[in-house]
Amino acid sequence: MARIAVIGAGTGAMTAAARLAVAGNKVTVYERSASYGGSVGRHEHEGFVFDTGPGLLHLPAVQRDLFVKTGKESLEQCVSLTQVDPAGRHLFADGTAVSLPNASRAGVASALDAALGAGAGERWTGFLERARDAWDRSRRPLLEEPLRADHQVLGRDPYPALKQRRLLRTRQAATVAEIGAWELADARLAALLDGYALSYGLDPRTAPASAALLPYMEQTFGSWYVLGGMRELARAVYERCVARRVEFVFGAEVVRVVEKDGRAAGVELTGGEVAEADRVVLGVRPHAGLVPGGQVWGADDVPVRAGSVPGRFVVLLSLRGAREADAVHRTVVHSADGAAEQEAVFGGRVAAHPTVTVLRPDDPATRPDEAHEAVTLTATVAAQGPVDWTDPAVRQRFADALVERAGAAVPGLRERILHTEIRTPAETEAETGAEGGAVPPPALAGAQGAYLHPGNLTRLPGLHLAGGWSHPGGGLAHAGMSGTLVAGLVVEGDGFRGSR
């Protein structure tokens, strides 16, 4: 039985903890905050309940596999999963609106044709077919295996872009923005694709064409909601860990990974207490001060991503008045000037015309009674630092802008507001410790490997990386895959290549 110390209680770290405990290890999780879940948080106010992190689940097979492998009760026996249908309603700058059905490619094509004109559905379907090819080519090495030593092969973009005649020569789309301009050939379809990239914290102007995998995953495997809020999923994973005898120590901030005889040998907590361990799993964003000698890079030499990664600005609205019967769970109000928004978000400024995602779950657990409604507004924004999100005036102006834009999705929104709670990257940084309140994006192939994350193995033997800041990146599904890979590496050794 090995003693394993896990730093952080995010979903990726808890996935690793549960799987390692089932394998017979003694696992202790050290979490700096007072609770589990990391970014999968909850806010409650006078009977209203809100998710403060992810609002929907994609690729639930990752969580299903965790529950199958760690106990007798399935995921569906621990939480109530419902498919969101339609998957989303999109409001474009020209006033066009379209509702896209959940996990129905033919239905999406028909909806796009009806809303945007004949041919729109065919162009989007053709794009998704190419995205499927990219998925088939990269799924295993990018998502289901530890990062290979020859990870440079993932520097090649798997998306089979169409050849285009541009400026007297043949070119192929290399970025999300170029796919929108050259292959989709409709400003609204381009905005739809840009919106997927932006929601994951990716700049459409520079994100590789392989980001096509993101809408492909959502539209193929569906969008799911957990009744009671996504925090219920984090609770279920935590309870599975406890059932497998994982010990949690909350309010315990790790300041240093202890090294002995050239390998990880435990963790040092604030105050100097040292907890010895045979292995350490780092489930938070790696930084040099945490690891002896700054050995935070993977053994495969993929560095920690440099530069500012965007965060999320969230407005939680307690509303009077019932949710109308035909309301849609998720509405995306697209920016009137996407280029300006991207320049602002990725240039460290406040966007004047943000893209806003409006979540209106039809869930009695989120409201005090049927005469009220809980609504969440979310926008991708520059991190804390480039923008001072602690400034009350800046916070309020941007919140007002989101409410104004969300009025297109929620009738009479401003007049219905009883209470407003604002959460910015500043709160994310304070609660999770993520620098700047940044939210890690998923790993992507292409762009010479610039969108990969550090591998799960590190240069310090006995130290492993799990969670959104390591391979294969951020998001509930990706973080869960990361925890699975770490458990496989610990249990089966460094030669582990993933489950088949």
FILUM-637826 format. One record per residue (C-alpha): residue number from 1; chain; x, y, z; residue in three letters. Coordinates in nm, 4 decimals, always signed. Layout:
k, c, x, y, z, r
NUM, A, X, Y, Z, ALA
...
//
This chain:
k, c, x, y, z, r
1, A, +0.0000, +0.0000, +0.0000, MET
2, A, +0.1502, +0.3310, -0.1116, ALA
3, A, +0.0865, +0.6614, +0.0651, ARG
4, A, -0.0305, +0.9178, -0.1890, ILE
5, A, -0.0749, +1.2894, -0.1222, ALA
6, A, -0.3068, +1.4740, -0.3597, VAL
7, A, -0.2844, +1.8536, -0.3761, ILE
8, A, -0.6228, +2.0092, -0.4479, GLY
9, A, -0.9771, +1.8744, -0.4494, ALA
10, A, -1.0846, +1.9667, -0.8001, GLY
11, A, -1.2692, +1.7104, -1.0088, THR
12, A, -0.9540, +1.5886, -1.1874, GLY
13, A, -0.7666, +1.5429, -0.8602, ALA
14, A, -1.0620, +1.3660, -0.6973, MET
15, A, -1.0919, +1.1357, -0.9992, THR
16, A, -0.7295, +1.0332, -0.9482, ALA
17, A, -0.7843, +0.9958, -0.5728, ALA
18, A, -1.0862, +0.7655, -0.6079, ALA
19, A, -0.9177, +0.5427, -0.8644, ARG
20, A, -0.5941, +0.5237, -0.6648, LEU
21, A, -0.7820, +0.4346, -0.3461, ALA
22, A, -0.9664, +0.1514, -0.5228, VAL
23, A, -0.6263, +0.0159, -0.6257, ALA
24, A, -0.5368, -0.0231, -0.2578, GLY
25, A, -0.3450, +0.2968, -0.1889, ASN
26, A, -0.3794, +0.5207, +0.1163, LYS
27, A, -0.4809, +0.8556, -0.0338, VAL
28, A, -0.4982, +1.1928, +0.1436, THR
29, A, -0.6242, +1.5062, -0.0332, VAL
30, A, -0.5014, +1.8463, +0.0867, TYR
31, A, -0.7281, +2.1345, -0.0148, GLU
32, A, -0.6559, +2.4999, +0.0619, ARG
33, A, -1.0238, +2.6000, +0.0696, SER
34, A, -1.3015, +2.4805, +0.2967, ALA
35, A, -1.4647, +2.2486, +0.0433, SER
36, A, -1.4178, +2.0224, -0.2573, TYR
37, A, -1.4898, +2.0749, -0.6259, GLY
38, A, -1.2423, +2.3436, -0.7313, GLY
39, A, -1.4130, +2.5574, -0.9952, SER
40, A, -1.7341, +2.3523, -0.9710, VAL
41, A, -1.8848, +2.5775, -0.7069, GLY
42, A, -2.2256, +2.6813, -0.5818, ARG
43, A, -2.3792, +3.0048, -0.4554, HIS
44, A, -2.7014, +3.0150, -0.2536, GLU
45, A, -2.9131, +3.3175, -0.1672, HIS
46, A, -3.2570, +3.3121, -0.0041, GLU
47, A, -3.3690, +2.9928, -0.1729, GLY
48, A, -3.1962, +3.0584, -0.5059, PHE
49, A, -2.9155, +2.8202, -0.6052, VAL
50, A, -2.6561, +2.8846, -0.8764, PHE
51, A, -2.3626, +2.7039, -1.0319, ASP
52, A, -2.0543, +2.9268, -1.0272, THR
53, A, -1.8517, +2.7068, -1.2610, GLY
54, A, -1.9467, +2.4828, -1.5532, PRO
55, A, -2.3200, +2.4792, -1.6182, GLY
56, A, -2.3414, +2.1765, -1.8469, LEU
57, A, -2.1684, +1.8423, -1.8881, LEU
58, A, -2.0344, +1.7150, -2.2200, HIS
59, A, -1.8949, +1.3680, -2.2824, LEU
60, A, -2.0524, +1.2133, -1.9682, PRO
61, A, -1.8885, +0.8798, -2.0544, ALA
62, A, -1.5824, +1.0013, -1.8605, VAL
63, A, -1.7786, +1.0353, -1.5372, GLN
64, A, -1.9734, +0.7155, -1.6045, ARG
65, A, -1.6496, +0.5214, -1.6352, ASP
66, A, -1.5243, +0.6662, -1.3054, LEU
67, A, -1.8296, +0.5423, -1.1185, PHE
68, A, -1.8236, +0.2001, -1.2870, VAL
69, A, -1.4576, +0.1500, -1.1933, LYS
70, A, -1.4798, +0.2741, -0.8337, THR
71, A, -1.7991, +0.1247, -0.6903, GLY
72, A, -2.1279, -0.0557, -0.7378, LYS
73, A, -2.3482, +0.2500, -0.7852, GLU
74, A, -2.3489, +0.4001, -1.1353, SER
75, A, -2.3311, +0.7715, -1.2090, LEU
76, A, -2.7059, +0.7793, -1.2749, GLU
77, A, -2.7699, +0.6230, -0.9351, GLN
78, A, -2.5759, +0.9043, -0.7686, CYS
79, A, -2.7013, +1.2055, -0.9666, VAL
80, A, -2.9944, +1.2785, -1.1984, SER
81, A, -2.8679, +1.3507, -1.5491, LEU
82, A, -3.0970, +1.5072, -1.8085, THR
83, A, -3.0268, +1.5899, -2.1716, GLN
84, A, -3.0788, +1.9553, -2.2549, VAL
85, A, -3.3011, +1.9892, -2.5618, ASP
86, A, -3.2649, +2.2092, -2.7505, PRO
87, A, -2.8937, +2.2115, -2.6754, ALA
88, A, -2.8904, +2.5856, -2.7224, GLY
89, A, -3.0530, +2.8857, -2.8822, ARG
90, A, -2.8291, +3.1307, -3.0681, HIS
91, A, -2.9113, +3.4977, -3.1205, LEU
92, A, -2.6945, +3.6648, -3.3844, PHE
93, A, -2.6127, +4.0304, -3.4341, ALA
94, A, -2.8426, +4.0652, -3.7363, ASP
95, A, -3.1426, +3.9488, -3.5321, GLY
96, A, -3.1443, +3.5933, -3.6655, THR
97, A, -3.2230, +3.3239, -3.4086, ALA
98, A, -3.1816, +2.9479, -3.4277, VAL
99, A, -3.2403, +2.6676, -3.1772, SER
100, A, -3.0171, +2.3640, -3.2240, LEU
101, A, -3.1447, +2.0216, -3.1110, PRO
102, A, -2.9338, +1.8047, -2.8828, ASN
103, A, -2.7135, +1.5382, -3.0415, ALA
104, A, -2.8977, +1.5339, -3.3752, SER
105, A, -2.6825, +1.6215, -3.6737, ARG
106, A, -2.9757, +1.6027, -3.9143, ALA
107, A, -3.1852, +1.8151, -3.6801, GLY
108, A, -2.9106, +2.0774, -3.6553, VAL
109, A, -2.8800, +2.0916, -4.0351, ALA
110, A, -3.2545, +2.1380, -4.0747, SER
111, A, -3.2656, +2.4100, -3.8092, ALA
112, A, -2.9776, +2.5989, -3.9709, LEU
113, A, -3.1371, +2.5794, -4.3149, ASP
114, A, -3.4670, +2.7077, -4.1788, ALA
115, A, -3.3084, +2.9978, -3.9897, ALA
116, A, -3.0094, +3.0968, -4.2031, LEU
117, A, -3.1164, +2.9873, -4.5495, GLY
118, A, -3.0742, +2.6851, -4.7736, ALA
119, A, -2.7203, +2.5491, -4.7759, GLY
120, A, -2.6280, +2.6600, -4.4237, ALA
121, A, -2.7016, +2.3166, -4.2803, GLY
122, A, -2.5023, +2.1424, -4.5524, GLU
123, A, -2.1982, +2.3632, -4.4916, ARG
124, A, -2.2131, +2.3043, -4.1145, TRP
125, A, -2.2619, +1.9295, -4.1633, THR
126, A, -1.9627, +1.9168, -4.3978, GLY
127, A, -1.7582, +2.0978, -4.1353, PHE
128, A, -1.8638, +1.8477, -3.8672, LEU
129, A, -1.7718, +1.5572, -4.0953, GLU
130, A, -1.4209, +1.6985, -4.1231, ARG
131, A, -1.4205, +1.7543, -3.7460, ALA
132, A, -1.5113, +1.3874, -3.7037, ARG
133, A, -1.2073, +1.2942, -3.9105, ASP
134, A, -0.9936, +1.5104, -3.6810, ALA
135, A, -1.1532, +1.3405, -3.3785, TRP
136, A, -1.0789, +0.9941, -3.5140, ASP
137, A, -0.7176, +1.0886, -3.5890, ARG
138, A, -0.6360, +1.2540, -3.2572, SER
139, A, -0.8776, +1.1192, -2.9946, ARG
140, A, -0.6534, +0.8518, -2.8493, ARG
141, A, -0.3136, +1.0309, -2.8361, PRO
142, A, -0.4715, +1.3634, -2.7407, LEU
143, A, -0.7276, +1.2513, -2.4837, LEU
144, A, -0.6997, +0.8857, -2.3840, GLU
145, A, -0.3251, +0.8299, -2.3514, GLU
146, A, -0.0575, +0.9954, -2.1389, PRO
147, A, +0.1290, +1.2522, -2.3442, LEU
148, A, +0.3771, +1.0635, -2.5575, ARG
149, A, +0.7490, +1.1311, -2.5491, ALA
150, A, +0.7240, +1.2073, -2.9203, ASP
151, A, +0.4397, +1.4513, -2.8589, HIS
152, A, +0.5688, +1.6574, -3.1512, GLN
153, A, +0.3426, +1.4463, -3.3724, VAL
154, A, +0.0516, +1.6301, -3.2086, LEU
155, A, +0.1958, +1.9529, -3.3447, GLY
156, A, +0.0416, +1.8617, -3.6795, ARG
157, A, -0.3196, +1.9703, -3.7144, ASP
158, A, -0.5513, +1.6707, -3.7734, PRO
159, A, -0.8329, +1.8821, -3.9204, TYR
160, A, -0.8605, +1.8097, -4.2961, PRO
161, A, -0.9226, +2.1663, -4.4103, ALA
162, A, -1.0623, +2.2218, -4.7563, LEU
163, A, -0.8248, +2.3602, -5.0149, LYS
164, A, -0.9046, +2.7194, -5.1021, GLN
165, A, -0.7878, +2.9390, -5.3849, ARG
166, A, -0.6683, +3.2549, -5.2086, ARG
167, A, -0.4497, +3.5329, -5.3470, LEU
168, A, -0.3469, +3.3311, -5.6525, LEU
169, A, -0.2403, +3.0323, -5.4467, ARG
170, A, -0.3968, +2.7328, -5.2749, THR
171, A, -0.4427, +2.7653, -4.9000, ARG
172, A, -0.6129, +2.5710, -4.6209, GLN
173, A, -0.7729, +2.7034, -4.3039, ALA
174, A, -0.5276, +2.6851, -4.0151, ALA
175, A, -0.7353, +2.8598, -3.7472, THR
176, A, -1.0930, +2.8660, -3.6219, VAL
177, A, -1.1443, +3.2084, -3.7758, ALA
178, A, -1.0235, +3.0897, -4.1152, GLU
179, A, -1.2620, +2.7923, -4.1065, ILE
180, A, -1.5458, +3.0351, -4.0442, GLY
181, A, -1.4447, +3.2722, -4.3219, ALA
182, A, -1.3395, +3.0206, -4.5875, TRP
183, A, -1.5396, +2.7028, -4.5272, GLU
184, A, -1.8597, +2.8125, -4.3543, LEU
185, A, -1.8926, +3.1273, -4.5669, ALA
186, A, -2.1645, +3.2832, -4.3512, ASP
187, A, -2.1012, +3.5400, -4.0785, ALA
188, A, -2.3567, +3.3725, -3.8516, ARG
189, A, -2.2089, +3.0245, -3.8919, LEU
190, A, -1.8664, +3.1772, -3.8303, ALA
191, A, -2.0009, +3.3430, -3.5134, ALA
192, A, -2.1448, +3.0074, -3.4046, LEU
193, A, -1.8044, +2.8415, -3.4389, LEU
194, A, -1.6216, +3.1369, -3.2799, ASP
195, A, -1.8614, +3.1133, -2.9856, GLY
196, A, -1.7607, +2.7542, -2.9165, TYR
197, A, -1.3917, +2.8484, -2.9134, ALA
198, A, -1.4468, +3.1568, -2.6979, LEU
199, A, -1.6513, +2.9627, -2.4422, SER
200, A, -1.3464, +2.7413, -2.3850, TYR
201, A, -1.1173, +3.0439, -2.3470, GLY
202, A, -0.9652, +3.0135, -2.6952, LEU
203, A, -0.8962, +3.2986, -2.9357, ASP
204, A, -1.0610, +3.2100, -3.2698, PRO
205, A, -0.7985, +3.4150, -3.4547, ARG
206, A, -0.5131, +3.1929, -3.3345, THR
207, A, -0.6706, +2.8679, -3.2071, ALA
208, A, -0.5793, +2.5851, -3.4468, PRO
209, A, -0.8374, +2.4375, -3.6798, ALA
210, A, -0.8382, +2.1262, -3.4587, SER
211, A, -1.0596, +2.3215, -3.2173, ALA
212, A, -1.3336, +2.1883, -3.4460, ALA
213, A, -1.3327, +1.8934, -3.2049, LEU
214, A, -1.5132, +2.1069, -2.9454, LEU
215, A, -1.8422, +2.1624, -3.1331, PRO
216, A, -1.8113, +1.8081, -3.2670, TYR
217, A, -1.8022, +1.6642, -2.9146, MET
218, A, -2.0962, +1.8740, -2.7977, GLU
219, A, -2.3154, +1.8050, -3.0985, GLN
220, A, -2.2268, +1.4343, -3.1123, THR
221, A, -2.2319, +1.3305, -2.7457, PHE
222, A, -2.4842, +1.5886, -2.6299, GLY
223, A, -2.5240, +1.8471, -2.3566, SER
224, A, -2.6297, +1.7267, -2.0135, TRP
225, A, -2.7487, +1.8959, -1.6961, TYR
226, A, -2.7319, +1.7563, -1.3428, VAL
227, A, -3.0506, +1.8223, -1.1485, LEU
228, A, -2.9734, +2.0351, -0.8462, GLY
229, A, -2.6862, +2.1977, -1.0353, GLY
230, A, -2.3458, +2.0811, -1.1503, MET
231, A, -2.2218, +2.1040, -0.7922, ARG
232, A, -2.4150, +1.7807, -0.7383, GLU
233, A, -2.1684, +1.6059, -0.9689, LEU
234, A, -1.8762, +1.7301, -0.7591, ALA
235, A, -2.0591, +1.6117, -0.4463, ARG
236, A, -2.1089, +1.2668, -0.5965, ALA
237, A, -1.7395, +1.2357, -0.6858, VAL
238, A, -1.6412, +1.3538, -0.3368, TYR
239, A, -1.8732, +1.1023, -0.1735, GLU
240, A, -1.7338, +0.8259, -0.3928, ARG
241, A, -1.3853, +0.9216, -0.2710, CYS
242, A, -1.4991, +0.9112, +0.0908, VAL
243, A, -1.6632, +0.5739, +0.0342, ALA
244, A, -1.3296, +0.4466, -0.0946, ARG
245, A, -1.1627, +0.5769, +0.2276, ARG
246, A, -0.9905, +0.8786, +0.0762, VAL
247, A, -0.9073, +1.1242, +0.3543, GLU
248, A, -0.9711, +1.4949, +0.2952, PHE
249, A, -0.7944, +1.7724, +0.4851, VAL
250, A, -0.9594, +2.1068, +0.4156, PHE
251, A, -0.8080, +2.4455, +0.4964, GLY
252, A, -0.4682, +2.2888, +0.4315, ALA
253, A, -0.2567, +2.4865, +0.1874, GLU
254, A, +0.0458, +2.3066, +0.0464, VAL
255, A, +0.3419, +2.5389, +0.0081, VAL
256, A, +0.6003, +2.2904, -0.1164, ARG
257, A, +0.6413, +1.9410, -0.2524, VAL
258, A, +0.9046, +1.7694, -0.0373, VAL
259, A, +1.1933, +1.6016, -0.2183, GLU
260, A, +1.4070, +1.3252, -0.0713, LYS
261, A, +1.6731, +1.1195, -0.2454, ASP
262, A, +1.5784, +1.2695, -0.5807, GLY
263, A, +1.2040, +1.1953, -0.5732, ARG
264, A, +0.8818, +1.3376, -0.4327, ALA
265, A, +0.8469, +1.2333, -0.0695, ALA
266, A, +0.5529, +1.4329, +0.0669, GLY
267, A, +0.4110, +1.7823, +0.1067, VAL
268, A, +0.4799, +2.0752, +0.3373, GLU
269, A, +0.1806, +2.2706, +0.4649, LEU
270, A, +0.1530, +2.6306, +0.5760, THR
271, A, +0.3087, +2.6428, +0.9224, GLY
272, A, +0.5816, +2.3948, +0.8380, GLY
273, A, +0.4025, +2.0639, +0.8983, GLU
274, A, +0.5279, +1.7904, +0.6640, VAL
275, A, +0.3099, +1.4991, +0.5527, ALA
276, A, +0.5207, +1.2172, +0.4151, GLU
277, A, +0.4098, +1.0289, +0.1035, ALA
278, A, +0.5437, +0.7809, -0.1474, ASP
279, A, +0.3925, +0.9756, -0.4366, ARG
280, A, +0.2405, +1.3192, -0.4852, VAL
281, A, -0.0346, +1.4158, -0.7290, VAL
282, A, -0.0411, +1.7878, -0.8086, LEU
283, A, -0.3981, +1.8811, -0.8958, GLY
284, A, -0.3497, +2.2565, -0.9154, VAL
285, A, -0.1734, +2.4810, -1.1641, ARG
286, A, +0.1985, +2.3988, -1.1443, PRO
287, A, +0.4373, +2.6783, -1.0509, HIS
288, A, +0.8064, +2.6816, -0.9753, ALA
289, A, +0.7736, +2.7759, -0.6076, GLY
290, A, +0.5792, +2.4601, -0.5330, LEU
291, A, +0.8311, +2.2095, -0.6658, VAL
292, A, +1.1987, +2.1706, -0.5662, PRO
293, A, +1.4260, +2.3163, -0.8302, GLY
294, A, +1.1300, +2.4402, -1.0324, GLY
295, A, +1.0848, +2.0945, -1.1852, GLN
296, A, +0.7274, +2.1537, -1.2912, VAL
297, A, +0.7550, +2.0586, -1.6566, TRP
298, A, +0.6608, +1.7204, -1.7818, GLY
299, A, +0.9263, +1.4660, -1.8629, ALA
300, A, +0.8279, +1.5249, -2.2254, ASP
301, A, +0.9312, +1.8920, -2.1992, ASP
302, A, +0.5948, +2.0491, -2.2738, VAL
303, A, +0.6172, +2.3725, -2.0695, PRO
304, A, +0.3518, +2.5283, -1.8540, VAL
305, A, +0.1604, +2.7628, -2.0823, ARG
306, A, +0.2951, +3.1146, -2.0711, ALA
307, A, +0.0937, +3.4323, -2.0964, GLY
308, A, -0.2467, +3.5328, -1.9684, SER
309, A, -0.5298, +3.2807, -1.9999, VAL
310, A, -0.8824, +3.4277, -1.9887, PRO
311, A, -1.1245, +3.3861, -1.7018, GLY
312, A, -1.5021, +3.4004, -1.6560, ARG
313, A, -1.7287, +3.6854, -1.5521, PHE
314, A, -2.0503, +3.5530, -1.4005, VAL
315, A, -2.3681, +3.7347, -1.2997, VAL
316, A, -2.6135, +3.5414, -1.0810, LEU
317, A, -2.9663, +3.6801, -1.0990, LEU
318, A, -3.2516, +3.6071, -0.8590, SER
319, A, -3.5685, +3.6881, -1.0525, LEU
320, A, -3.9321, +3.7382, -0.9617, ARG
321, A, -4.1785, +3.5752, -1.1981, GLY
322, A, -4.2023, +3.2215, -1.3272, ALA
323, A, -3.9857, +3.0770, -1.6023, ARG
324, A, -4.2010, +3.0711, -1.9164, GLU
325, A, -4.2964, +2.7251, -2.0391, ALA
326, A, -4.1096, +2.7543, -2.3696, ASP
327, A, -3.7893, +2.8969, -2.2214, ALA
328, A, -3.4614, +2.7452, -2.3424, VAL
329, A, -3.2025, +2.6141, -2.0959, HIS
330, A, -2.9077, +2.7776, -2.2748, ARG
331, A, -2.9080, +3.0833, -2.4999, THR
332, A, -2.5962, +3.2382, -2.6516, VAL
333, A, -2.6281, +3.6064, -2.7409, VAL
334, A, -2.3460, +3.6592, -2.9878, HIS
335, A, -2.1399, +3.9772, -2.9997, SER
336, A, -2.2283, +4.2523, -3.2431, ALA
337, A, -1.8544, +4.2889, -3.3090, ASP
338, A, -1.6762, +3.9583, -3.2597, GLY
339, A, -1.3404, +4.0875, -3.3804, ALA
340, A, -1.3430, +4.3724, -3.1285, ALA
341, A, -1.4464, +4.1352, -2.8511, GLU
342, A, -1.1589, +3.8998, -2.9282, GLN
343, A, -0.9107, +4.1873, -2.9378, GLU
344, A, -1.0326, +4.3034, -2.5970, ALA
345, A, -1.0461, +3.9643, -2.4221, VAL
346, A, -0.7078, +3.8473, -2.5459, PHE
347, A, -0.5547, +4.1925, -2.5291, GLY
348, A, -0.6283, +4.2411, -2.1598, GLY
349, A, -0.9189, +4.4846, -2.1895, ARG
350, A, -1.2923, +4.4924, -2.1177, VAL
351, A, -1.5044, +4.4074, -2.4216, ALA
352, A, -1.7715, +4.6603, -2.5157, ALA
353, A, -1.9953, +4.4015, -2.6846, HIS
354, A, -1.9425, +4.0670, -2.5100, PRO
355, A, -2.0852, +3.7324, -2.6113, THR
356, A, -2.3165, +3.6260, -2.3281, VAL
357, A, -2.4298, +3.2743, -2.2376, THR
358, A, -2.7625, +3.2715, -2.0535, VAL
359, A, -2.8485, +2.9635, -1.8471, LEU
360, A, -3.2087, +2.9128, -1.7337, ARG
361, A, -3.2379, +2.5604, -1.5901, PRO
362, A, -3.5887, +2.4231, -1.5460, ASP
363, A, -3.4972, +2.2889, -1.2046, ASP
364, A, -3.7109, +2.3402, -0.8912, PRO
365, A, -3.3977, +2.2909, -0.6775, ALA
366, A, -3.2566, +2.6217, -0.8058, THR
367, A, -3.5441, +2.8493, -0.6972, ARG
368, A, -3.7509, +2.9052, -0.3821, PRO
369, A, -4.0822, +2.8344, -0.5626, ASP
370, A, -4.2470, +2.8341, -0.9039, GLU
371, A, -4.3024, +3.2106, -0.8899, ALA
372, A, -3.9278, +3.2791, -0.9162, HIS
373, A, -3.6352, +3.1891, -1.1393, GLU
374, A, -3.2560, +3.1613, -1.1078, ALA
375, A, -3.0619, +3.2811, -1.4145, VAL
376, A, -2.6865, +3.2769, -1.4737, THR
377, A, -2.5039, +3.5003, -1.7229, LEU
378, A, -2.1484, +3.4154, -1.8267, THR
379, A, -1.8876, +3.5812, -2.0482, ALA
380, A, -1.5259, +3.4998, -2.1242, THR
381, A, -1.3094, +3.7915, -2.0135, VAL
382, A, -0.9485, +3.8950, -1.9633, ALA
383, A, -0.7903, +3.7635, -1.6447, ALA
384, A, -0.7471, +3.9543, -1.3203, GLN
385, A, -0.4351, +4.1693, -1.3574, GLY
386, A, -0.4681, +4.2990, -1.7120, PRO
387, A, -0.8139, +4.4134, -1.5951, VAL
388, A, -0.8741, +4.5098, -1.2324, ASP
389, A, -1.1908, +4.3158, -1.1616, TRP
390, A, -1.1796, +4.4260, -0.7970, THR
391, A, -1.2747, +4.7798, -0.9066, ASP
392, A, -1.6448, +4.8208, -0.8148, PRO
393, A, -1.7127, +5.0541, -1.1070, ALA
394, A, -1.5567, +4.8168, -1.3614, VAL
395, A, -1.7473, +4.5219, -1.2193, ARG
396, A, -2.0814, +4.6998, -1.2189, GLN
397, A, -2.0465, +4.8447, -1.5688, ARG
398, A, -1.9672, +4.5064, -1.7178, PHE
399, A, -2.2442, +4.3343, -1.5213, ALA
400, A, -2.4893, +4.5949, -1.6514, ASP
401, A, -2.3683, +4.5279, -2.0049, ALA
402, A, -2.4307, +4.1554, -1.9638, LEU
403, A, -2.7795, +4.2139, -1.8238, VAL
404, A, -2.8587, +4.4500, -2.1104, GLU
405, A, -2.7518, +4.1951, -2.3709, ARG
406, A, -2.9194, +3.9047, -2.1909, ALA
407, A, -3.2493, +4.0903, -2.2120, GLY
408, A, -3.2767, +3.9557, -2.5653, ALA
409, A, -3.3045, +3.6053, -2.4179, ALA
410, A, -3.5103, +3.6687, -2.1027, VAL
411, A, -3.8279, +3.8779, -2.1426, PRO
412, A, -3.8450, +4.1736, -1.9032, GLY
413, A, -3.5170, +4.0715, -1.7435, LEU
414, A, -3.4102, +4.3978, -1.5790, ARG
415, A, -3.7522, +4.4626, -1.4245, GLU
416, A, -3.7606, +4.1104, -1.2749, ARG
417, A, -3.4304, +4.1312, -1.0847, ILE
418, A, -3.4562, +4.0868, -0.7074, LEU
419, A, -3.0897, +4.0308, -0.6311, HIS
420, A, -2.7612, +4.0323, -0.8235, THR
421, A, -2.4377, +3.8554, -0.7354, GLU
422, A, -2.1252, +3.9308, -0.9392, ILE
423, A, -1.8324, +3.6924, -0.9654, ARG
424, A, -1.5198, +3.7765, -1.1618, THR
425, A, -1.1724, +3.6312, -1.2216, PRO
426, A, -1.0723, +3.8072, -0.8990, ALA
427, A, -1.3078, +3.5800, -0.7015, GLU
428, A, -1.1901, +3.2755, -0.8970, THR
429, A, -0.8296, +3.3566, -0.8093, GLU
430, A, -0.9102, +3.4055, -0.4409, ALA
431, A, -1.1136, +3.0853, -0.4109, GLU
432, A, -0.9187, +2.8419, -0.6276, THR
433, A, -0.5689, +2.9902, -0.6276, GLY
434, A, -0.5577, +2.9967, -1.0095, ALA
435, A, -0.3364, +3.2874, -1.1122, GLU
436, A, -0.5485, +3.5699, -1.2486, GLY
437, A, -0.8609, +3.3591, -1.2073, GLY
438, A, -0.7707, +3.1878, -1.5332, ALA
439, A, -0.9759, +2.8906, -1.6534, VAL
440, A, -0.7658, +2.6268, -1.8331, PRO
441, A, -0.8676, +2.5480, -2.1922, PRO
442, A, -0.8642, +2.1944, -2.3321, PRO
443, A, -0.5549, +2.0653, -2.5086, ALA
444, A, -0.5544, +2.0871, -2.8883, LEU
445, A, -0.3399, +1.9272, -3.1545, ALA
446, A, -0.1780, +2.1466, -3.4165, GLY
447, A, -0.0026, +2.4843, -3.3951, ALA
448, A, +0.3318, +2.3065, -3.3405, GLN
449, A, +0.2141, +2.1901, -2.9983, GLY
450, A, +0.1445, +2.5387, -2.8601, ALA
451, A, -0.1949, +2.4251, -2.7243, TYR
452, A, -0.0749, +2.1141, -2.5444, LEU
453, A, -0.0470, +2.0970, -2.1655, HIS
454, A, +0.2326, +1.9552, -1.9491, PRO
455, A, +0.2281, +1.5751, -1.9364, GLY
456, A, +0.1097, +1.3804, -1.6339, ASN
457, A, +0.4653, +1.2650, -1.5611, LEU
458, A, +0.7198, +1.5176, -1.4378, THR
459, A, +1.0962, +1.5383, -1.4163, ARG
460, A, +1.0741, +1.4724, -1.0424, LEU
461, A, +1.0086, +1.0984, -0.9957, PRO
462, A, +0.7010, +1.0318, -0.7857, GLY
463, A, +0.5340, +1.3635, -0.8779, LEU
464, A, +0.2366, +1.3519, -1.1163, HIS
465, A, +0.0174, +1.6254, -1.2645, LEU
466, A, -0.3627, +1.5953, -1.2785, ALA
467, A, -0.6483, +1.8337, -1.3519, GLY
468, A, -0.7179, +2.1074, -1.6023, GLY
469, A, -0.3660, +2.2510, -1.6086, TRP
470, A, -0.2116, +1.9244, -1.7223, SER
471, A, -0.2663, +1.6880, -2.0145, HIS
472, A, -0.5287, +1.6772, -2.1682, PRO
473, A, -0.6424, +2.0154, -2.0349, GLY
474, A, -0.9434, +2.1949, -1.8924, GLY
475, A, -1.3148, +2.1209, -1.8801, GLY
476, A, -1.4967, +1.8581, -1.6747, LEU
477, A, -1.4427, +1.5770, -1.9245, ALA
478, A, -1.0781, +1.6597, -1.9939, HIS
479, A, -0.9931, +1.7019, -1.6251, ALA
480, A, -1.1564, +1.3672, -1.5528, GLY
481, A, -0.9454, +1.2058, -1.8248, MET
482, A, -0.6369, +1.3597, -1.6653, SER
483, A, -0.7143, +1.2017, -1.3285, GLY
484, A, -0.7733, +0.8682, -1.4988, THR
485, A, -0.4353, +0.8847, -1.6741, LEU
486, A, -0.2517, +0.9694, -1.3521, VAL
487, A, -0.4105, +0.6747, -1.1717, ALA
488, A, -0.3067, +0.4461, -1.4572, GLY
489, A, +0.0516, +0.5721, -1.4481, LEU
490, A, +0.0783, +0.5239, -1.0713, VAL
491, A, -0.0820, +0.1792, -1.0651, VAL
492, A, +0.0611, +0.0310, -1.3837, GLU
493, A, +0.3852, +0.2261, -1.4149, GLY
494, A, +0.5286, +0.4847, -1.6497, ASP
495, A, +0.4698, +0.2574, -1.9482, GLY
496, A, +0.0905, +0.2831, -1.9088, PHE
497, A, -0.0704, +0.3842, -2.2384, ARG
498, A, -0.4348, +0.4193, -2.1425, GLY
499, A, -0.7313, +0.1823, -2.1311, SER
500, A, -0.8327, +0.0042, -2.4485, ARG
//
